[in-house]
Amino acid sequence: MPAQSTQMVKLSKFLALILRHQPERFGLKLDEEGWASLPEVLEILQGLPNFRWATRADVMEVVEKGSGDEKRRFEVIGERIRARYGHTVRLRADLPPCTPPPRLYHGTSPRALKHIQREGLRPMRRQYVHLSADRETAARVGARHAPAPVVLTVHAAEAAEAGILFHRADESTYLARAIPPEFLEFPEEV
């Protein structure tokens, strides 16, 4: 990976840290929808030795292009920036409910399967369960948790008919508060 790409991935991960998980650690205030002051974020970056190189243009590149995985995790409007989803800090959700496709997918580690079979999918430390529109994306996400991830099929249309609300975070990511086990299809060869 070229040095430039490595820097942008690190910048993306740092933005996720301060806009999703630990804004208070850096003295950053998020409003109830997750928005922060872009000038304040840039000031924080300039104050950290590892990110003094980062300019507004670099932040905008991460916002517009992501960090190479095609997911648009951040957005900027005017002088405000936020992570679009994936927060561990409590926020008021502003994504409207949507009609999901018939099937969605969730990548996970094999060791989590017994728990998921009993309890279904839970958001754990996040506010929502993250679901992928295609099996390949779910496998990539699951690979963060295990070298050989398991991809579960979510019967999303049936879950929606039963009253579970889905939200669309971006082109390939859907969110739900929880998915009970009866709407999950588990692979046979695990």
Stockholm file with secondary structure:
# STOCKHOLM 1.0

chainA/1-190         MPAQSTQMVKLSKFLALILRHQPERFGLKLDEEGWASLPEVLEILQGLPNFRWATRADVMEVVEKGSGDEKRRFEVIGERIRARYGHTVRLRADLPPCTPPPRLYHGTSPRALKHIQREGLRPMRRQYVHLSADRETAARVGARHAPAPVVLTVHAAEAAEAGILFHRADESTYLARAIPPEFLEFPEEV
#=GR chainA/1-190 SS CCHHHHHHHHHHHHHHIIIIICGGGGTCCCCTTSCEEHHHHHHHHHTSGGGTTCCHHHHHHHHHHTTSSSCCCEEEETTEEEESSCCSSCCCCCCCEECCCSEEEEEECGGGHHHHHHHCBCCTTSSSEEEESSHHHHHHHHTTTCSSCEEEEEEHHHHHHTTCCEEEEETTEEEESCBCGGGEECCSCC
#=GC SS_cons         CCHHHHHHHHHHHHHHIIIIICGGGGTCCCCTTSCEEHHHHHHHHHTSGGGTTCCHHHHHHHHHHTTSSSCCCEEEETTEEEESSCCSSCCCCCCCEECCCSEEEEEECGGGHHHHHHHCBCCTTSSSEEEESSHHHHHHHHTTTCSSCEEEEEEHHHHHHTTCCEEEEETTEEEESCBCGGGEECCSCC
//
